[in-house]
Amino acid sequence: MSKNKRKNPREIWVVLPTYNEAENLPPMLDALLSLDLALKIIVVDDASPDGTGEIAERAALGNSRIQVIRRIGERGLGTAYLAGFRLALAADDGVDAILTMDCDFSHDPAAIPALVEALDSADVVVGSRYVAGGGTRNWGFHRKILSASANRFARALFRLPVRDCTSGFRLYRREVLEAVPWQRVRSTGYAFLVETLHLAARRANARVKEAPIQFADRTRGSTKMGLREVAVGVINLLRLKADLFRNQRDGESD
């Protein structure tokens, strides 16, 4: 990516994966649409049994700034992001940047303007819990230790230039997403976030910057993150590192 200073994006598309977010989706859409930004929203719903997909489609009927992808038989954070990326990048009216975030208000929509401002001197902005001014709210001690340890592990394993490697609150310039070799991505779940950051920094030569956020525990619905998900993520990261090592040994760049 170019190191020259670039203007902030004019049009931003938000990729919003959902599964059982019927309580959170309406207020999240209202919060996003009320921001003084040129936002469009792609809700990617994985066949939520609580009716989230139907809520999203009703919202889209009344607002052209909302689009919906309803996936049947496919689940997962990584593939949901990829579906949203493909739709945004193929749009006829263009997109300057793409934002990813959670629907449960753990990522505060009010923080988005600060991420947009930070993109003025970066290609990827990560909403970070682990830089000055960032943090978490309503987290227990064990969850804090688990998250911090997982991030240190990922950062060291892939030599990533950020402290919060597993944050899904990110803003990408479209050129970064176009340059990432998505055919190489094999990770699922939260390992996908680490792999995407690795490919953006190493393969797309993106300038990555962290902006502080306060990450709050959800107040409605149930969390999808638990010890099992963390363990699976660690295993996937080790597999990914092994794949990268084999590629390097065979003469490919990581």
Backbone bond lengths (Angstrom), bond angles and torsions (degrees), N, CA, C in turn:
res aa  C-N    CA-C-N  psi(-1)  N-CA   C-N-CA  omega(-1)  CA-C   N-CA-C  phi
1 M - - - 1.457 - - 1.529 110.70 -
2 S 1.287 116.21 150.46 1.457 120.71 -179.67 1.516 111.35 -66.90
3 K 1.323 116.18 143.42 1.457 120.93 177.15 1.517 112.29 -90.48
4 N 1.318 117.29 -2.56 1.457 119.59 178.05 1.520 110.19 -70.39
5 K 1.331 115.69 149.50 1.453 120.46 179.02 1.519 109.24 -65.80
6 R 1.326 115.99 134.21 1.452 120.37 -176.48 1.523 109.12 -123.74
7 K 1.313 114.94 152.85 1.444 120.08 -180.00 1.521 110.54 -70.59
8 N 1.326 114.76 153.77 1.450 119.54 175.99 1.521 110.21 -63.99
9 P 1.317 117.77 151.92 1.467 120.49 -176.45 1.514 112.36 -65.47
10 R 1.325 115.10 145.54 1.466 120.12 177.67 1.519 111.08 -85.69
11 E 1.324 117.07 -37.83 1.453 120.68 -178.70 1.520 110.49 -128.61
12 I 1.315 115.63 128.39 1.457 122.53 -176.96 1.520 108.51 -122.45
13 W 1.316 115.63 133.44 1.455 120.88 174.23 1.525 108.44 -107.58
14 V 1.316 116.26 134.96 1.454 123.25 -179.59 1.528 108.69 -102.33
15 V 1.325 116.52 123.02 1.466 121.17 174.35 1.526 107.48 -97.30
16 L 1.334 115.50 118.11 1.456 122.27 -171.08 1.532 109.56 -122.39
17 P 1.333 118.58 91.96 1.465 119.92 177.35 1.527 110.52 -70.08
18 T 1.332 116.34 141.66 1.461 119.90 179.63 1.520 111.06 -137.35
19 Y 1.318 113.72 144.48 1.463 122.13 167.41 1.522 106.92 -151.50
20 N 1.328 115.87 113.74 1.465 122.30 -177.28 1.534 111.44 57.12
21 E 1.311 116.44 55.68 1.461 122.52 178.53 1.536 110.84 -119.89
22 A 1.346 116.80 35.37 1.471 120.39 -177.44 1.530 112.02 -60.32
23 E 1.326 117.62 -34.26 1.457 120.67 179.77 1.522 112.21 -75.83
24 N 1.317 116.15 -33.80 1.465 120.18 -173.31 1.522 114.20 -90.34
25 L 1.330 117.53 -28.79 1.458 119.16 -171.68 1.525 113.84 -62.55
26 P 1.325 121.45 -48.57 1.476 118.92 -178.94 1.524 113.66 -57.93
27 P 1.355 119.71 -49.27 1.464 117.57 178.40 1.532 113.04 -66.48
28 M 1.338 117.74 -30.26 1.461 119.29 177.70 1.523 110.27 -66.56
29 L 1.330 117.40 -44.74 1.466 120.02 177.96 1.524 110.92 -60.28
30 D 1.321 116.47 -42.94 1.472 120.09 178.47 1.526 110.84 -60.87
31 A 1.345 116.12 -43.13 1.463 119.81 -178.54 1.521 111.61 -65.16
32 L 1.326 116.59 -41.64 1.461 119.86 -179.76 1.524 111.76 -67.48
33 L 1.314 116.55 -44.40 1.467 120.38 -177.00 1.519 112.32 -70.46
34 S 1.321 117.45 -20.32 1.464 120.24 179.59 1.525 113.20 -82.71
35 L 1.336 117.45 -10.85 1.465 120.38 179.17 1.528 110.13 -69.23
36 D 1.310 115.71 147.16 1.462 121.24 179.54 1.524 109.67 -83.45
37 L 1.329 114.80 60.26 1.455 122.43 -179.72 1.524 108.49 -140.61
38 A 1.333 115.97 155.75 1.466 120.60 177.90 1.529 108.44 -84.76
39 L 1.332 115.29 77.81 1.453 121.49 -177.29 1.521 111.52 -100.64
40 K 1.330 115.06 142.61 1.451 122.78 164.07 1.518 106.89 -124.24
41 I 1.313 116.47 153.77 1.459 121.04 -170.91 1.514 110.21 -126.00
42 I 1.330 115.39 132.38 1.462 121.60 172.41 1.521 107.43 -114.41
43 V 1.328 116.95 111.29 1.455 121.62 174.40 1.524 107.86 -88.94
44 V 1.327 116.28 122.50 1.466 121.36 178.78 1.521 107.51 -110.88
45 D 1.328 116.17 101.76 1.457 120.20 -174.55 1.521 111.02 -104.50
46 D 1.340 114.96 132.47 1.461 121.62 -178.01 1.528 111.08 -97.84
47 A 1.333 115.82 63.93 1.465 122.00 175.41 1.528 112.40 52.14
48 S 1.319 116.65 49.82 1.460 121.17 -179.10 1.526 111.02 -60.98
49 P 1.320 118.57 125.47 1.461 119.85 179.07 1.521 114.27 -72.50
50 D 1.337 117.49 -11.73 1.465 119.52 -179.13 1.524 113.18 -89.40
51 G 1.341 118.14 5.78 1.453 120.65 176.85 1.513 115.95 91.03
52 T 1.332 117.57 11.53 1.467 120.14 179.83 1.523 111.50 -57.62
53 G 1.327 116.96 -41.69 1.464 120.31 -179.35 1.511 112.46 -61.51
54 E 1.328 117.37 -41.80 1.463 120.87 178.49 1.524 111.25 -65.13
55 I 1.335 116.37 -39.80 1.467 120.33 177.23 1.524 109.94 -61.52
56 A 1.329 116.53 -43.29 1.461 120.83 179.73 1.524 111.19 -62.45
57 E 1.318 117.45 -42.79 1.463 120.45 -178.65 1.528 111.50 -66.89
58 R 1.319 117.47 -37.46 1.466 119.43 176.48 1.520 110.41 -64.73
59 A 1.312 117.02 -40.43 1.467 120.30 178.27 1.524 110.61 -63.76
60 A 1.339 116.96 -39.58 1.460 120.96 -178.88 1.524 111.78 -67.35
61 L 1.329 117.22 -32.80 1.460 120.17 178.55 1.521 111.91 -62.80
62 G 1.326 115.81 -30.15 1.454 119.75 -178.08 1.503 115.07 -98.74
63 N 1.345 116.96 1.69 1.459 118.67 -177.12 1.530 109.46 -153.04
64 S 1.312 116.77 117.64 1.467 121.50 -177.24 1.525 112.73 -71.10
65 R 1.325 117.55 -9.49 1.464 120.37 178.46 1.526 112.10 -83.33
66 I 1.312 117.10 -2.26 1.465 121.81 -179.32 1.528 109.42 -115.15
67 Q 1.324 116.28 130.78 1.459 121.81 171.83 1.520 108.60 -124.85
68 V 1.324 115.76 156.19 1.461 120.48 -174.87 1.521 110.11 -131.24
69 I 1.318 115.83 133.81 1.455 122.88 169.40 1.522 106.33 -114.43
70 R 1.324 116.96 118.90 1.464 120.92 177.48 1.524 108.55 -108.16
71 R 1.319 115.52 118.34 1.461 120.83 -175.21 1.527 109.33 -105.17
72 I 1.308 115.38 132.08 1.456 122.01 178.44 1.518 108.39 -113.08
73 G 1.310 116.08 127.19 1.459 119.88 176.61 1.509 114.69 79.92
74 E 1.318 117.19 6.06 1.468 120.58 178.97 1.512 108.31 -130.51
75 R 1.322 116.46 133.19 1.450 121.63 -178.65 1.521 108.78 -133.76
76 G 1.315 116.03 153.89 1.449 118.80 172.60 1.511 112.80 132.49
77 L 1.335 114.31 140.43 1.458 121.11 -177.76 1.525 111.76 -63.68
78 G 1.330 116.67 -46.03 1.453 120.01 -175.57 1.512 113.22 -62.26
79 T 1.326 116.95 -49.29 1.463 119.29 -179.37 1.521 111.96 -69.06
80 A 1.340 117.14 -27.66 1.469 119.73 174.84 1.525 110.42 -65.55
81 Y 1.338 116.40 -43.68 1.467 119.47 176.08 1.523 110.85 -60.86
82 L 1.332 116.65 -44.48 1.462 119.55 -178.70 1.520 111.59 -61.66
83 A 1.320 117.89 -39.46 1.465 120.88 177.75 1.528 110.48 -61.96
84 G 1.328 116.37 -42.24 1.461 120.05 177.87 1.516 112.66 -67.10
85 F 1.338 116.68 -41.01 1.464 120.24 178.01 1.533 110.84 -59.33
86 R 1.320 115.91 -46.14 1.469 119.53 -178.14 1.525 111.20 -60.23
87 L 1.313 116.50 -44.10 1.459 119.69 -179.03 1.527 111.23 -65.24
88 A 1.327 117.28 -44.43 1.463 120.97 -178.21 1.527 111.46 -65.16
89 L 1.331 116.75 -44.36 1.462 120.12 -176.52 1.524 112.54 -71.06
90 A 1.326 116.75 -21.15 1.463 120.27 -179.41 1.529 112.48 -92.87
91 A 1.327 117.40 -2.78 1.470 120.48 -175.43 1.528 111.11 -64.53
92 D 1.312 116.21 139.25 1.462 121.60 -177.87 1.522 112.79 -66.22
93 D 1.343 116.84 -34.20 1.463 119.46 -176.07 1.522 113.14 -86.49
94 G 1.325 116.23 3.44 1.463 119.85 171.77 1.516 113.65 79.22
95 V 1.325 114.75 160.82 1.456 122.58 177.56 1.518 106.80 -148.76
96 D 1.322 116.54 137.44 1.460 120.97 179.94 1.524 112.45 -91.81
97 A 1.338 116.27 -33.69 1.460 120.51 -178.93 1.518 109.03 -152.38
98 I 1.336 115.06 157.12 1.459 121.16 -179.05 1.524 108.84 -126.83
99 L 1.318 114.53 130.44 1.463 122.23 -178.90 1.512 109.41 -107.84
100 T 1.318 117.31 136.51 1.460 121.69 171.80 1.525 108.55 -115.58
101 M 1.335 115.80 143.15 1.465 120.04 -179.72 1.519 109.31 -163.28
102 D 1.341 115.70 165.98 1.452 121.68 176.41 1.526 109.85 -85.81
103 C 1.319 115.02 157.54 1.461 120.77 -177.34 1.526 112.61 -93.93
104 D 1.329 118.28 -4.27 1.460 120.72 -170.30 1.534 113.93 -94.66
105 F 1.336 116.70 10.57 1.465 123.85 -179.98 1.526 113.42 71.72
106 S 1.334 117.90 10.04 1.461 118.71 168.35 1.530 109.10 -66.86
107 H 1.337 116.01 -28.61 1.463 122.39 170.34 1.529 107.26 -100.85
108 D 1.309 116.27 116.64 1.456 122.10 -174.26 1.531 110.53 -79.10
109 P 1.334 118.85 119.82 1.466 120.02 177.96 1.524 112.91 -56.93
110 A 1.319 117.34 -26.97 1.459 120.58 -179.85 1.524 112.64 -65.63
111 A 1.341 117.48 -16.59 1.467 121.22 179.32 1.518 112.69 -84.27
112 I 1.324 117.60 -9.64 1.462 120.23 -174.75 1.529 113.04 -61.99
113 P 1.337 120.42 -43.90 1.471 118.41 178.71 1.528 113.67 -55.79
114 A 1.321 117.84 -34.64 1.467 120.56 178.38 1.526 110.91 -68.11
115 L 1.342 117.59 -36.57 1.459 120.53 175.93 1.520 110.55 -65.80
116 V 1.329 116.47 -39.69 1.463 120.80 178.37 1.521 110.12 -63.08
117 E 1.323 116.66 -42.73 1.460 120.50 179.18 1.530 111.12 -62.93
118 A 1.335 116.36 -39.68 1.466 120.39 -179.30 1.513 111.87 -66.88
119 L 1.324 117.58 -25.56 1.469 120.76 -179.51 1.527 111.70 -68.19
120 D 1.329 117.19 -11.37 1.463 121.19 177.60 1.527 111.95 -59.91
121 S 1.348 116.41 -27.14 1.469 120.13 -179.04 1.524 111.56 -124.88
122 A 1.334 116.62 27.66 1.459 120.06 -178.84 1.524 109.74 -153.11
123 D 1.322 114.87 169.26 1.460 121.45 174.24 1.520 111.81 -104.93
124 V 1.330 115.54 -27.27 1.463 122.44 174.98 1.519 107.78 -134.90
125 V 1.322 116.59 131.58 1.459 121.00 174.85 1.523 108.28 -115.94
126 V 1.326 115.86 126.90 1.459 122.06 179.31 1.522 108.37 -105.59
127 G 1.331 116.80 123.33 1.450 120.55 171.76 1.513 108.83 -71.70
128 S 1.337 116.44 112.03 1.459 120.93 -165.11 1.522 113.09 -112.82
129 R 1.329 114.65 135.40 1.467 122.02 173.89 1.519 111.97 -86.09
130 Y 1.344 116.67 -13.43 1.457 119.99 -166.92 1.533 113.91 -118.29
131 V 1.329 116.18 27.52 1.461 120.75 169.11 1.517 107.92 -119.80
132 A 1.335 116.21 168.91 1.459 120.36 -178.80 1.527 110.23 -55.65
133 G 1.318 115.86 129.82 1.457 121.27 -178.40 1.510 113.72 94.17
134 G 1.340 117.22 -15.91 1.454 121.68 178.62 1.512 111.53 -92.72
135 G 1.327 115.94 166.87 1.455 119.05 178.95 1.513 111.80 172.36
136 T 1.316 114.44 -171.21 1.460 121.40 179.38 1.525 108.79 -127.74
137 R 1.340 114.83 154.33 1.465 120.43 177.05 1.522 109.25 -126.18
138 N 1.314 114.95 139.72 1.470 122.75 176.03 1.528 112.89 64.40
139 W 1.320 116.34 31.51 1.459 121.05 175.30 1.519 109.95 -101.44
140 G 1.328 115.83 139.91 1.450 119.95 173.50 1.523 111.20 -77.35
141 F 1.326 115.74 166.84 1.460 121.80 -176.60 1.525 111.40 -59.37
142 H 1.344 117.09 -44.60 1.460 120.08 -176.17 1.528 111.26 -65.14
143 R 1.319 116.73 -38.15 1.463 118.92 179.78 1.525 110.36 -67.65
144 K 1.319 117.29 -38.50 1.464 120.39 178.09 1.524 110.44 -61.71
145 I 1.332 116.45 -45.56 1.461 120.32 -179.53 1.525 110.78 -64.57
146 L 1.332 116.91 -42.01 1.455 121.65 -179.61 1.522 111.36 -61.58
147 S 1.335 116.50 -47.07 1.459 120.99 -178.54 1.524 111.28 -66.34
148 A 1.328 116.88 -46.54 1.463 120.34 -178.77 1.528 111.02 -62.44
149 S 1.330 116.59 -40.08 1.465 120.36 -179.38 1.523 110.84 -67.75
150 A 1.329 116.37 -41.27 1.461 119.94 179.19 1.519 111.15 -62.27
151 N 1.320 117.18 -39.17 1.455 120.64 179.86 1.518 111.90 -70.38
152 R 1.317 117.64 -40.11 1.471 119.91 176.53 1.529 110.18 -62.26
153 F 1.313 116.14 -41.17 1.462 121.61 179.51 1.529 110.51 -61.52
154 A 1.344 116.49 -49.81 1.463 120.59 -178.79 1.523 111.42 -64.19
155 R 1.321 116.30 -41.48 1.466 120.32 -178.84 1.525 110.84 -62.37
156 A 1.342 116.51 -44.29 1.460 120.19 -179.04 1.528 111.37 -70.51
157 L 1.327 116.42 -39.48 1.465 120.57 -175.46 1.521 111.63 -64.99
158 F 1.350 116.49 -37.66 1.464 120.05 -175.02 1.537 113.15 -112.27
159 R 1.343 116.20 6.74 1.465 120.55 178.68 1.540 110.95 52.51
160 L 1.308 115.60 48.69 1.460 120.97 -176.89 1.520 110.96 -83.51
161 P 1.345 116.98 146.23 1.464 120.85 -174.62 1.524 113.79 -87.92
162 V 1.331 117.67 25.52 1.462 120.84 -179.70 1.522 109.39 -137.24
163 R 1.329 115.30 160.87 1.458 120.83 178.65 1.526 112.08 -89.98
164 D 1.335 116.70 -32.42 1.465 119.99 -177.26 1.530 109.15 -106.04
165 C 1.327 115.43 83.88 1.467 121.33 -174.19 1.523 112.48 -77.95
166 T 1.335 117.99 -19.38 1.461 120.68 -174.82 1.524 112.48 -106.42
167 S 1.309 117.66 9.47 1.460 119.81 176.04 1.520 109.74 -70.89
168 G 1.332 116.56 130.10 1.455 121.14 175.64 1.508 113.09 -94.42
169 F 1.338 116.91 2.88 1.464 122.65 179.01 1.529 106.42 -91.04
170 R 1.347 115.81 92.71 1.459 120.74 -172.04 1.519 111.00 -139.35
171 L 1.324 113.88 150.65 1.454 121.34 175.91 1.522 108.08 -124.64
172 Y 1.335 115.83 121.50 1.460 122.38 -177.46 1.524 110.05 -113.70
173 R 1.316 117.19 136.01 1.461 118.71 165.18 1.527 108.13 -68.02
174 R 1.321 115.61 146.08 1.469 118.49 -175.36 1.521 111.69 -60.69
175 E 1.350 117.11 -32.54 1.460 119.85 -178.99 1.521 111.89 -61.04
176 V 1.329 117.22 -31.78 1.462 120.47 178.30 1.520 110.49 -66.21
177 L 1.326 115.86 -48.82 1.464 119.60 -178.16 1.521 111.35 -65.61
178 E 1.326 116.77 -31.84 1.464 119.88 177.00 1.526 111.67 -70.96
179 A 1.331 117.12 -26.20 1.468 120.71 -177.30 1.528 113.19 -89.45
180 V 1.328 117.72 -16.86 1.469 120.25 -179.04 1.527 109.77 -71.10
181 P 1.325 117.95 131.85 1.469 120.60 178.43 1.530 110.79 -79.15
182 W 1.313 116.25 83.08 1.465 120.68 -173.80 1.514 112.41 -62.51
183 Q 1.328 118.20 -24.23 1.455 119.83 179.52 1.519 111.85 -64.75
184 R 1.335 116.37 -16.89 1.461 120.24 179.35 1.520 112.99 -89.64
185 V 1.328 117.15 -13.55 1.464 120.34 -174.24 1.518 109.51 -73.76
186 R 1.322 115.61 125.89 1.462 121.16 -179.48 1.532 112.10 -122.51
187 S 1.307 118.16 -9.83 1.452 121.20 -173.38 1.522 111.92 -76.45
188 T 1.323 115.00 156.79 1.448 122.18 173.56 1.521 108.68 -127.85
189 G 1.325 115.83 169.74 1.453 119.72 176.73 1.516 112.29 59.72
190 Y 1.342 115.31 -143.69 1.457 119.41 -174.68 1.525 112.59 -75.28
191 A 1.328 118.06 -18.72 1.464 120.34 174.01 1.525 110.53 -64.47
192 F 1.329 116.51 -27.60 1.459 120.36 177.45 1.527 110.84 -59.42
193 L 1.334 117.03 -38.09 1.457 120.79 -179.74 1.519 111.07 -63.85
194 V 1.319 116.64 -40.05 1.464 120.71 179.37 1.523 110.17 -68.94
195 E 1.326 116.81 -44.11 1.465 119.87 -178.86 1.531 110.96 -63.87
196 T 1.331 116.54 -42.02 1.467 119.88 178.91 1.522 110.95 -61.22
197 L 1.317 116.58 -42.27 1.465 120.36 179.25 1.520 110.60 -64.92
198 H 1.322 116.23 -40.86 1.465 120.84 177.60 1.526 111.09 -60.58
199 L 1.330 116.78 -46.86 1.463 120.16 -178.60 1.519 111.55 -67.76
200 A 1.328 117.44 -37.58 1.459 120.37 178.26 1.519 110.93 -63.30
201 A 1.335 116.29 -44.44 1.463 120.56 -176.54 1.526 112.24 -75.60
202 R 1.342 117.25 -40.33 1.461 120.71 -173.54 1.515 113.77 -90.87
203 R 1.329 116.47 -41.09 1.453 119.85 -175.31 1.522 113.22 -95.42
204 A 1.337 117.81 -35.72 1.463 120.96 -179.62 1.529 111.98 -95.92
205 N 1.336 117.40 -1.07 1.470 122.80 178.43 1.531 111.77 53.21
206 A 1.305 115.78 38.58 1.464 120.34 -178.04 1.520 111.43 -77.82
207 R 1.323 114.46 142.11 1.466 120.42 171.21 1.523 106.83 -81.68
208 V 1.342 116.14 118.55 1.461 121.39 -176.35 1.528 109.27 -107.95
209 K 1.315 115.17 132.27 1.462 121.32 -178.48 1.523 108.79 -130.89
210 E 1.330 116.10 145.09 1.462 120.54 175.93 1.523 110.69 -104.24
211 A 1.323 115.28 139.44 1.457 122.10 175.26 1.522 107.43 -121.31
212 P 1.323 118.73 133.55 1.470 120.12 -174.93 1.522 112.99 -67.56
213 I 1.328 115.59 137.51 1.463 121.76 172.96 1.521 108.96 -134.43
214 Q 1.316 115.56 159.10 1.451 122.14 169.51 1.519 107.70 -103.90
215 F 1.323 115.43 117.54 1.459 121.30 -178.31 1.519 108.27 -93.73
216 A 1.338 116.24 119.07 1.468 120.73 -177.00 1.522 110.23 -108.24
217 D 1.319 116.42 141.19 1.452 120.57 175.12 1.520 109.76 -64.32
218 R 1.320 116.14 145.80 1.463 120.06 -179.97 1.533 110.06 -61.29
219 T 1.340 115.42 148.95 1.461 121.12 176.18 1.520 111.87 -108.08
220 R 1.350 116.63 -15.69 1.463 121.36 177.94 1.515 109.23 -128.62
221 G 1.334 116.28 143.71 1.448 120.45 -179.38 1.528 111.12 80.27
222 S 1.322 115.95 -176.45 1.461 121.30 -176.97 1.511 110.59 -117.32
223 T 1.332 116.52 144.15 1.444 121.65 -178.05 1.524 111.74 -70.88
224 K 1.346 115.55 148.06 1.465 120.48 176.02 1.523 111.23 -97.52
225 M 1.337 117.34 -4.52 1.456 121.22 -176.23 1.525 110.30 -98.50
226 G 1.311 115.26 128.15 1.453 121.13 176.47 1.510 109.68 -148.90
227 L 1.330 115.76 -175.79 1.465 120.62 -178.09 1.522 111.04 -61.04
228 R 1.342 117.23 -37.57 1.456 120.20 179.26 1.518 111.00 -61.85
229 E 1.345 117.03 -44.18 1.461 120.70 -179.52 1.521 110.73 -63.20
230 V 1.326 117.06 -39.23 1.468 120.70 178.52 1.527 110.06 -64.79
231 A 1.336 116.89 -44.08 1.465 120.59 -179.88 1.523 110.78 -62.35
232 V 1.323 117.05 -43.99 1.467 120.67 177.88 1.525 110.18 -62.18
233 G 1.338 116.50 -39.64 1.458 120.60 178.62 1.522 112.10 -61.65
234 V 1.313 116.84 -43.98 1.465 120.84 178.95 1.523 110.49 -62.18
235 I 1.324 116.99 -44.08 1.475 120.71 178.66 1.526 110.20 -61.33
236 N 1.336 116.78 -42.74 1.468 120.21 179.73 1.529 111.65 -64.72
237 L 1.330 116.58 -36.68 1.467 119.48 178.18 1.521 111.17 -66.77
238 L 1.315 117.39 -40.21 1.468 120.30 177.60 1.522 110.81 -64.52
239 R 1.328 116.54 -39.47 1.462 119.68 176.57 1.521 110.97 -64.30
240 L 1.332 115.85 -42.32 1.456 120.01 178.90 1.520 111.07 -61.67
241 K 1.326 117.03 -44.10 1.464 120.49 179.33 1.522 110.51 -61.91
242 A 1.322 116.20 -39.21 1.471 119.70 178.32 1.520 110.72 -64.47
243 D 1.344 116.90 -40.34 1.466 120.29 177.73 1.522 111.21 -62.86
244 L 1.335 116.69 -42.41 1.459 120.71 179.50 1.528 110.75 -64.37
245 F 1.333 116.05 -39.26 1.464 119.97 178.31 1.522 110.54 -62.74
246 R 1.331 116.96 -42.10 1.466 120.12 178.87 1.526 111.19 -65.12
247 N 1.341 116.39 -38.86 1.469 120.10 178.19 1.523 110.72 -62.76
248 Q 1.338 116.74 -43.10 1.462 120.60 179.20 1.528 110.65 -64.86
249 R 1.310 115.82 -40.73 1.474 120.72 -179.89 1.521 110.55 -63.47
250 D 1.347 115.69 -33.87 1.466 120.78 -179.65 1.514 113.51 -87.09
251 G 1.351 115.92 4.46 1.460 119.21 173.99 1.506 115.76 100.51
252 E 1.358 118.88 5.37 1.461 120.83 177.81 1.506 109.25 -94.10
253 S 1.355 115.18 151.75 1.467 120.32 174.89 1.503 109.70 -82.36
254 D 1.364 117.67 147.80 1.458 120.41 176.04 1.507 110.37 -85.35
